[in-house]
Amino acid sequence: MGYQIIRVLLNFFFSIYRLHVEGRENIPDGGPVIAAANHKSYFDPPLVGIAFQKRRISFMAKSELFRNPLFGRLIRYLGAFPVKRNSADMSAIRRSVEELKEGHVLCIFPEGGFVHGKGLGRFHPGMAFLAILTGTPILPVAICGAEPLPHKKGPLAVVIGKPIAVRKERPNDENTAALDALVKERIEALMEAYEKGQR
């Protein structure tokens, strides 16, 4: 009940910014899926949560966000769990695999942190590793216009691409790099197509 109330409040908040969502028809009604999104601001996780309106999402979030007990408790309630960046965090990997085995949506920001300005940063291999390890499809997600929030400047949108099928096999440097490159290419294409439509 509390989760639904928070979702209603976030819907109202983002309606002020005239949030536009494209591609909801690409979200599977059930089953595990990884939502891979670009990362510009602290508003990105709730934007993805609102875009996936019919499904509850789990989020990988940097461990530093959990240092404040109250804020940490809130984001845990909203589906976030900590990951230690720049390390092989086995507890975060196990939690991610559990979420996917239970048929949930797992949101990952493969850039690993904010990348300001246009374009995408370097992808870390964790997203591709998990997808290949579990054979989970990936939904590329482009978040457009979130960087200046809470100041309003231009359109705000979440664009969801078609699922990328992933074959379950042993992850290695070659297949994770190839999948990272494909997902990055798809997100860039979504961003470019949306920006062209705004001109």
C-alpha positions in Angstrom: 0.0 0.0 0.0 2.8 2.4 0.9 4.6 1.6 -2.3 1.5 2.5 -4.3 1.1 5.8 -2.5 4.7 6.7 -3.2 4.2 5.8 -6.9 1.1 8.0 -7.0 3.1 10.9 -5.5 5.9 10.4 -8.0 3.4 10.3 -10.8 2.0 13.6 -9.7 5.5 15.1 -9.3 6.7 14.1 -12.8 3.4 15.2 -14.4 4.4 18.7 -13.5 7.4 18.2 -15.8 5.1 16.6 -18.5 6.9 13.3 -18.4 6.5 11.4 -21.7 7.0 7.6 -21.8 7.4 5.7 -25.0 7.7 1.9 -25.5 5.7 0.6 -22.6 4.4 -2.1 -25.0 8.0 -3.5 -25.0 7.8 -4.4 -21.3 7.0 -8.1 -20.7 3.9 -8.6 -18.6 5.9 -11.1 -16.4 9.2 -12.9 -16.1 12.7 -11.7 -15.5 14.1 -8.8 -17.4 17.0 -6.4 -16.9 16.3 -2.7 -17.6 19.5 -1.0 -18.7 19.4 2.7 -18.6 21.7 5.7 -19.0 22.4 7.7 -15.8 22.3 11.5 -15.6 20.8 12.3 -12.2 19.3 11.1 -8.9 15.9 11.3 -10.6 16.7 8.4 -12.9 15.6 5.5 -10.6 12.1 6.9 -9.9 11.7 7.9 -13.6 12.3 4.2 -14.6 10.0 3.1 -11.8 7.2 5.3 -13.1 7.8 4.2 -16.7 7.4 0.5 -15.7 4.1 1.3 -14.1 2.6 -2.2 -14.0 5.7 -3.9 -12.6 7.7 -3.4 -9.5 11.4 -2.9 -10.0 14.5 -3.7 -8.0 17.5 -1.4 -8.3 21.2 -1.8 -7.9 22.3 1.4 -6.0 25.8 2.5 -4.9 26.5 1.5 -1.3 27.2 5.1 -0.3 23.4 5.9 -0.6 22.7 3.6 2.3 24.9 5.4 4.9 22.0 7.5 6.0 19.8 5.1 7.9 16.5 6.8 7.1 17.2 7.3 3.4 18.7 3.8 3.2 15.6 2.3 4.7 13.4 4.2 2.3 15.2 3.2 -0.8 15.4 -0.4 0.4 11.6 -0.3 0.8 11.4 1.0 -2.8 13.4 -2.0 -4.1 17.0 -0.8 -4.0 19.9 -2.9 -2.7 23.5 -1.8 -2.3 26.4 -2.6 -4.5 30.1 -1.7 -3.9 31.3 -0.1 -7.1 34.6 -0.9 -8.7 34.7 -4.3 -7.0 33.4 -7.8 -7.5 30.5 -7.5 -4.9 29.4 -11.1 -4.5 26.5 -10.2 -2.2 25.1 -7.8 -4.8 25.6 -10.4 -7.6 23.8 -13.1 -5.5 20.9 -10.7 -4.7 20.6 -9.8 -8.4 20.5 -13.4 -9.5 17.8 -14.1 -6.8 15.7 -11.2 -8.1 15.9 -12.5 -11.7 15.2 -16.1 -10.6 12.0 -14.8 -8.9 10.9 -13.3 -12.2 11.4 -9.6 -11.3 12.6 -6.6 -13.2 16.1 -5.5 -12.3 17.2 -2.0 -13.2 20.9 -1.4 -13.7 22.8 1.7 -14.8 25.7 0.2 -16.6 27.7 3.4 -16.6 28.1 2.9 -12.9 27.5 6.6 -12.0 26.4 9.9 -13.4 27.7 10.8 -16.9 26.9 14.5 -17.5 26.4 16.1 -20.9 25.5 14.4 -24.1 26.4 10.8 -24.9 27.0 7.7 -22.8 30.0 6.8 -20.7 32.0 3.6 -20.5 29.8 0.6 -19.6 30.9 -1.6 -16.6 30.6 -5.3 -17.3 28.2 -6.2 -14.4 25.0 -5.8 -16.4 26.2 -7.9 -19.3 27.7 -10.5 -16.9 24.4 -11.0 -15.1 22.4 -11.1 -18.3 24.6 -13.8 -19.9 25.0 -15.8 -16.6 21.2 -16.0 -16.2 20.0 -15.8 -19.9 17.9 -12.8 -19.0 16.7 -10.4 -21.8 17.7 -6.8 -21.6 15.4 -3.8 -22.2 17.4 -0.7 -23.3 16.1 2.4 -21.7 16.9 6.0 -22.7 16.2 8.7 -20.1 16.1 12.1 -21.8 16.0 15.5 -20.1 16.6 14.4 -16.5 19.9 16.1 -15.9 18.6 19.7 -15.2 16.0 18.5 -12.7 14.5 19.8 -10.5 14.8 22.8 -12.8 12.6 22.5 -15.8 14.4 22.8 -19.1 13.1 21.1 -22.2 11.2 17.8 -22.5 11.5 15.0 -20.1 11.1 11.4 -21.4 11.8 7.8 -20.8 12.0 5.7 -24.0 11.9 1.9 -23.7 13.4 -0.1 -26.6 12.6 -3.6 -27.7 14.0 -6.5 -25.7 17.4 -7.9 -26.5 17.4 -11.7 -26.2 20.4 -13.1 -24.4 21.6 -16.7 -24.5 22.6 -18.3 -21.2 26.3 -19.2 -21.2 29.5 -18.7 -19.3 30.3 -15.0 -19.2 33.7 -14.0 -20.4 35.5 -10.8 -21.5 34.5 -11.2 -25.1 30.8 -11.9 -24.8 30.2 -9.3 -22.1 32.0 -6.6 -24.1 29.9 -7.5 -27.2 26.7 -7.3 -25.2 27.7 -4.1 -23.6 28.4 -2.6 -27.0 25.0 -3.7 -28.4 23.0 -2.4 -25.4 24.9 0.9 -25.6 24.2 1.2 -29.3 20.5 0.6 -28.7 20.3 3.2 -26.0 22.1 5.8 -28.1 19.7 5.0 -31.0 16.7 5.6 -28.7 18.1 8.9 -27.5 18.9 10.0 -31.1 15.5 9.1 -32.4 13.7 10.9 -29.5 15.8 14.0 -30.0 15.1 14.1 -33.7 11.4 13.9 -33.0 11.7 17.0 -30.8 13.2 19.2 -33.5 
